[in-house]
């Protein structure tokens, strides 16, 4: 494990910088001259220590996870969702897009951040008996800490498969950490057990000043996510590359396959649904003639009943800084691929490839699923401007009315965007980076829509397209504003699987799911191994939409899991590297 991160000092753990962009229970706390005694003998310092473990909770799906000089991107630019900025640089998202990732250069944040925070949890639990908390607060914070430990292990398993389980151990910098990886089964069981234990002493939901802290709903929802992964093809029958020596098949996956794992995943999602504490955020009245507006408004709300686990933030322009068009102060990228645009159906719910859908390639944004316009900035999208509450259209087209043809603005294709598109998902339509004010948003880490889709997928895989599967998927489509939102009756299990996978793709776009979904389904060797495209709009005497090549993505079988960083293998010679690296 990375010593400079894992073996953090108490001062580094307790000092929470303002750059974390949290507030409420994560307000910045400035402390000096801290040691074990001064930290854990003081209730405020002890709470700050626990709160700091929360601050990294969203790092794996952070839109700025892979950052460098003048650019930032996340998992979206590492798969078939988006083209990354600064494409000529060497960085994490380019490594995955080009298929060049290897143990020497792979980002180590999944390993180092997770184990740093696991170690911090173990410190907190060790000293909890002497912290001057009330008995009830000790019980609740202990449960929060155990959930957080499970959360970070879930991130590790998602990336690597089985990893070393260190229990309550707190390693010192001088310790010989020649650790072995636990089996995938042991890791999953450990995470589930920690969630079960934590859930017993937490409220179903957190409200008021406690909003954003772990709840019983968070614990059950994490179980749903982990069990869905555990049931998926990637983590059964020895994984993507079975037949490995040294027991690696049992480390990266279950060595066998058990259909009952889908039932366990379905039951876990049903347990969250059964709490009756969460619901899809629906708003069909605020803006007349805006079907599915709740899907956009949801992400601008600081508090809503759809977020099961939010990443708390202070007033911010976090997404507008990186995703918006340059004229509104965006710094550029990542940029959506045309393939994602094409995945959105028509407003009648039919895919654009359906000859009866009504899709017009000469007017491609007309009568589409409302989530398309709430997720993607395309040519003529209405966007607010500095000093004005009246939105104006963004001009992304290539102007053929002049010779030689030029981009219509600095936002346009080949100038501001290499794909002719920008991300709009989760941005606040009333906020721009070069304007005043900010958004009160916090970012979703787990939301109810995911749970419904988890339930639908797991139930369909186990028993087929039951009535409850239809209900779960149709609830998502109804909130989206599709009319009709109902699915065709009599779908086969395979047909329903296709529907569910596409709903996950568009409903959860740019929230960190797609990268891992295509891996657990073991279809990444197709989705992440193809030519990706953008769109050029020519506004001459007629309007013409031209699809053009952007990047050929490359994927190898090894990339179904992340490689363990080489420096970690060097420190612990018993750590087995993932297959084919």
N, C-alpha and C positions, 0 to 999 in steps of 0.2 A: 504494500500500500504506500501511497505517496506521503512521505514523512512530513513535508512542508505543509501539507493540508490535513492529513489525518492526525498528526500530533500537534494540534493547535494549542496555543496557550490560552489560559483563562481570560487574559486581557482581550485577545482577539475574538474569542467567542462572545464575551459579554458586551463588547463595544459594538453597537449597531449604528452604522453610518446612515446619514440621510439619503444617500444614493440608492438605498434599498427601495425607496418610494412606497413605503408602507405607512399606515397610520392606525389610529385607534390603539389596540393593544400592542401594536408594533411601532409605536412612536419611537424616534431616536432616543437612546439612552447613553449618556456620556459618563464613563467611569474611568478612574485612574487608580493605579497602584493596587490592582486586584490580585488576590491569590485565593487558594481554596477556602481559607478561613473567612476572608472578607466577602467573598462571593456568597457562600452558602450559609453564613450566619446572618445574612441580611435578606429580608423577604423581597425587597425591591430588586436587588441584584440577582437573586435566584430566579425571580420571574423574568427578568431581562435575559438571563441565560437560556431559559426555556423558549422565550419568544424568538431568540435569535435562531433557534433550530427551525422555526417556521419560515425564516426569511429566504431560504433556498428551496422551499418546497416546490416551486414551479420551474426550477432551472432546466429540466429536461425538455420542456415544451415552450421555453421562453423564445419569443420571436427574435431575440438578440443572442441566442445561445452561442452561435459561432460568429464572433465579431473580430474585426481587425481595424486597420487604419482606414476610416471613412466608410466602412460597410458593416452590415449586420444582417444575419439571417439565422433561420432555425431549421427544424426538420422538414419544413415545407420545401426548402430549396435542396433538400437531400433526397427527394423522391420525385414523383411525377406531378406534384402540385404546382411547382413554381421554378422559374429560372433564378438562380442566385445572382446577387450583385457582385461586382468586382470579379467577374468570371475568370480573369487571367491569373488571379492570385492563388496561393496554396492555402487552403483552409478546409475545415471539416466538411462543409456541404459540397464543395467541389470534389473532394475525395470520394464521396458516395455517388455523386452524379456521374463521375467518370470511371468508377470502378477501380480506383487506384488506392483505396484504403488498405492499410496494412498495420501490423502491430507497432511499427516504429513511429508512424506519423498520426495514428488515430487519436482524436481528442480523448483525454483521460478524465473528463469531468464527471462522466457517469460513475466511474470508479472512485475518484478522489473525493468529490463532493458528497457522495452517498456515505462512504465510510467515515468521513470527517463528522458528518451529522450523526451517524450511528454511534460513534465514539462519544459525542457530546451527550446523546441520550443516556448512554451508560454512566457518564459522569453524574448527570442529574439524578438518575435513579440511585446511584450509590450514596449520594449525600442527602437525598430527600428526607431520611429520618431525622436529620438535625436541622433542616430548614425550618424557620419559625412560621410555618403555615398552619392554619387550622386543620383539624383532622379531615374535614370534608374537602378542603382545598388540596390537601396532600393526595387524597384519593382521586380527585378529578385530574390534577396535573400529572399524576402517575399514569393515568389512562391516556391522556394526551400524548405523553412521551412515548408510551408503548405503541400507539398508533403511528407516530412519526417514525419510529424505528421500522415498523412494518412498511411504511410508505417508501422509505429509502431502499429497503431490501427489494420491494416490488420494482423499483426503477432498475436496480441491478439485474434482477432476473429477466426483466423485459429486454435488456441489452445483451446479456451474456449467457443466459441460462443459469445453471447452478453456480453459486458463489460460496466462499467461506462464510459460515455462520459463526460469529464470534461470541454469541451469547451476551453475558454481562461483562465480558472482559474489557479492561481498559489498558491497551498496550502503551508502554513507554517507548521513547525514541531509541532506547538502548536494547529493547527486547528483540530476540530472534524470532521473527514472524514467519516461520516456514510453514505456512498454512496450506491446507488442502481444500479443494472445492467440495462442498456438500452436493449431494444429488439434487436434481431438480425437484423430485418428490419431497425431500426434506425441506427444501427452501419454501415450496408452496405451503406445506403443512405448517411451517413455522409462522409464515405471514398470516395464515388464516387463524391460527391459535392466538397470535398477538391481537388481531382485530376482535376476535370473540371476547378476549379478556378485557380489552379496552372498552368495548361497547357496553359492558355491564354497569359501568359507573359514569356514563356520560348521558346528557340529555339528548333526546331524539334530534332536536335542532338547537342551534345557538342563536340567540336574539340579542338585540340591543348592543351594548358595548362588547358583548362576547361573540358577536357575529364574526365569522372568519376563523374561529377556533374549531377544533375537531369536535364532532358530535357522534352520537350513535349512528346517525344516518351516514356519516363519512365512513365509519368502520364497515358497515354493511355494503356500502357502495364500492369500497376498495376490494372487498371479498368478491363482489360481482365481477369486477374487472380482472382480477387475478385468476379466478376460476374460468372465465371466458378464454383467457390466454392458455390456461392449462388444458383446456379441451380442444384447442385448435390444432390443425395438422402439424404445424412446426414443432410442437412440443409433445408429440406422440411418435411411437415407433422409432425412437432413436434420433429424431430430428430430421433436418434436411439432407444430412449426409451420414446415414447409418453405417454401421460396420466398423466403428472406430475401436482401437485397442484401449487398454488401461481403464475400462469402464466408462469411457467418455460418453457413450450413448445414454447412460443413466444420469450423467451430469448435465448434459445439454437439453435433455428431454426425459419423458417417461420412456423406458425401453419397450413398452408395449402400448396397445391402444385399447381404450375402454369407452364405449359409447355413453356409459353412465356419467362420464365427466361432463357431457353436455347437460345432463339433467341437474347435476350439482350447480352448474353455472346458471341454468334457468331458475332454479330454486333460490339462488343467492340474489338474483335480480328481482324475483318475485317478493323476496323479503323486504327489499327497499320500497317497492311499489306498495306493499301491504302496510307500510307505516302510515300511509295517507298523509304524509307531511310535506310532500313535494308535488308540484304540478308544472306543466308546461306554461310558460309565460305567454299569454294571449292578449292582444290588443287589436280589436277590430273597429274601434270607434274614434280613436284620437285623430286620425287623418282619414277623411272621407275618400273612398276610392283607392285605398292602399291596402289591398289584401295581404295578409301575412305580415303586417307591420310589426307585430309582436316579436318576430324573429330578429328584426333590426333593433328595436327598442330594448329588448332583453339585455343586450351587451352594453348599453349605456347606463343601465341601472346599477347603482351601488348595492342595493339590496333587492333580491327577488326570491320567489319561492321555487325557482328552478335550480338555483345554484346549491349544490350539496356540499361542495368544498370550493370556496373562492380563494384566489390569491389576492390578498388585500393590498391596496395601493392608495396613496394620497392623490389629490387632484393632479391629473397628468395628461400629457399628450404622447404617451408611450408609443402607441401604434401610429398616430399621425406623423411622428418623426421619421419613421422608416417606411411606411407603406403608402403615404399620400403622394400625389403628383408634385413635381418640383415647384410649380406655381403657387402651391399652397404650403410650401415649406417642407415637403417630404425630402428625405435624403436618398431615396431610391432603393427599392428592392426589398424582398424578392418580387418577382413579377409573374403573374399567373400564366399557365400554359393554356392554349386553346383547348386541349384535351379535357380540362376541367370544365370549361365553359360548355363544351358539347355534352357533358354528363348531366347537366341540368335539363329536366324535361320541359315540355310545354306547360302552360297553365292548366291544361286539361289532364295533366299527369302522364301523358304519353311521351316516350322518348322521341328525340328529333329524328331518329332513324326509322321510326314507324311511319309508313307512307300515309297513314290516316291522321297523323298528329296535327297537321296544319302548319308545319314548319316551313318558313320561307327563307332560303339562304340569302336572298337579296334584302331581307329585313330580319336579320337573325335574332334581334333582341325583342322583337314584338311577340306578345302573348307567351312569354316564357314563365317558368316557375319564378315567383317573386323573389325567392332566395338568390337568384342569379344577380339581380340588380342590387341586392343588399350585401352581396359578397364580392362583386367584381366591379371595378371602375372600367368602363369601356367607352368608346368614342361617344360623345354627347351625354354622358352621365352628368346629371346636375350636381354641382358641388359648390358649397359656400365659398365666398371670397373675403379677403381681409376688409374689414370696415363695412361689411354689408350683410344684412340678414337675408338678402335675396339670392338664392343659388343661381349660378350660371353654368352653361354646359362646358365640360372639359373637352378641349379639341385635341384629339390624339391622331388625327388623320394625316395622310401624306398628300400634300397639295399638288395636284396635277394641273392646276389652272395657270401655273407659271412654268417657264422653261429656264433652267432645268427644274424639275419638280423638287420641292423642299417640304420639310415637315411644317405643319401648320403652326406649331408652337414648340416651346421648350419641353412641353409635356409629351410630345408626339412620339410615335413609333420611330425607332432608330436614333432618337435623341434622348428622351427621358426614360423610355422603356424599350427593352429589346424584344418584347413580345407583343406590344400594342395594347397592353392591359396593365392594371394595377389592382392590388388587393384593397377591398373595401370592408371585408368581414370584420366585425367588432369595432370598427372605427365609429366615432361619434359624428354624425352628419352636421352637427352645429359647431364643431371644433376644427380649427386648422392650426398647424404648427406655427405659422407666421402671423397668427392673430392673438387676441387676448383671451385670457381664461383657459380653462382646461376641463377635462371630463371627470366626473365623479366615479367612473367605472372602476370595477376590479375585474380581474380576468378569471374565467372559469377553469377549474382544474377537474372537477367532476360536476356534471349537471344532469338533470333528470332525463333529458333527451337521450343521453348515452345509455342510461339504465333501461329505457324502453327498447332501444335498439339491441342492447345486450340480451334482454329477455327474448325479443323476437328471434334473434339469431340462434341462441342456444336452444330454444324450444323447437324451432324449425328443424335444426340439425338432429334433435333427439326424436321428435314425434311427427314432424312435418308441419305444413301450414294450417295449424288449428285456428279456431275462431279467435282465440286470444292473441295469436301471432298477427292476424289481420288487424285486430283492434289496436295493438301497439304501434304497428307501422302506420296505420291510417291516422292515428292521433298526431303523429309527426307531420304527415302530409296535410292534415286539416289545418294545423297551426301555421304551416308554410303558406297557406292561401291557395292551394290547388283546388280547382272546382271542375269536375268532381274530385274529391280526395280519395274516394273508395277505389280499392284495387279490383281487378277483374276476379271474379269468383272462379274456383276450380284450378288455381295455380298448382303446379307440381312442386315438390320440395325443391328441385333444382331451380325452377322459375322464381320461387319465393326467395331462395338464396341470392339470386341475381338482383332482385329488387332490394333486399336488405343491404347488400353490399354497396349498391349505388346510393341508397339513402344515407348510409354512413359516410360515403365519400363527399356528398354535397352538404349534408346537415352539419357534419363535424369538420368541414374543411378548415384548414389553417389553425386548428386547435391541437395539433400534435398527434393525431390518430393515424393518418394515412400511412405514414412511414412504417409504423408497426403493424397496421392491419394487413397490408399486402404481404408482409413477411409471415405473420402467423397463418394467413391463408395459403402461403406458399405459392403466390402468383407473382412475386416480385421479379422473377426471372423473365416475365412478360411485361409487366407494367413499367418496370424500371430498366428495361433493356430495349428501348424503342426510340425512334426519332420523335422529338417533341416539337411543337409548332406554336407560332404566333399568328396574329392577324394584322394585315395592313388594309386600311380603308382609303380608297382613292375617291376623292370628291371632284370629279371632272363634270362633264355634261350629264353623266349618270354616276350613281354611287355603286362602287364595286368593292366587295370584300375579298381580299386575297389571302389565302393561307400560305405561310412560308415556313421553312425549316429554321429552328432555333438551335437545338442541341440534340445530338445523339447520346442518349443515356446508355451507360454500360453497367451490367450487373453480373456478378459471378456467384456461384453457389455458396462460397464462403461468406458472402455478405448477408446471409440470412440472420447471422448473429454478429455482434461486434467482436473484433479481436480484443483479447486482454492486452492492455498496454505492455510493451516489451519490458519497460523498467519494472513493472510489477512482477513479471515472470522472473526477472533477474534477481529480485529480492527474495522471492519465495520459490525455490526450485521445485517444490511439490505441486505448484499450480500448473495444471494442464491447460495448454492453449486450445482455443476453439478449433474445430475441424477446418482443414484446408488453408490455414494461415501458416 
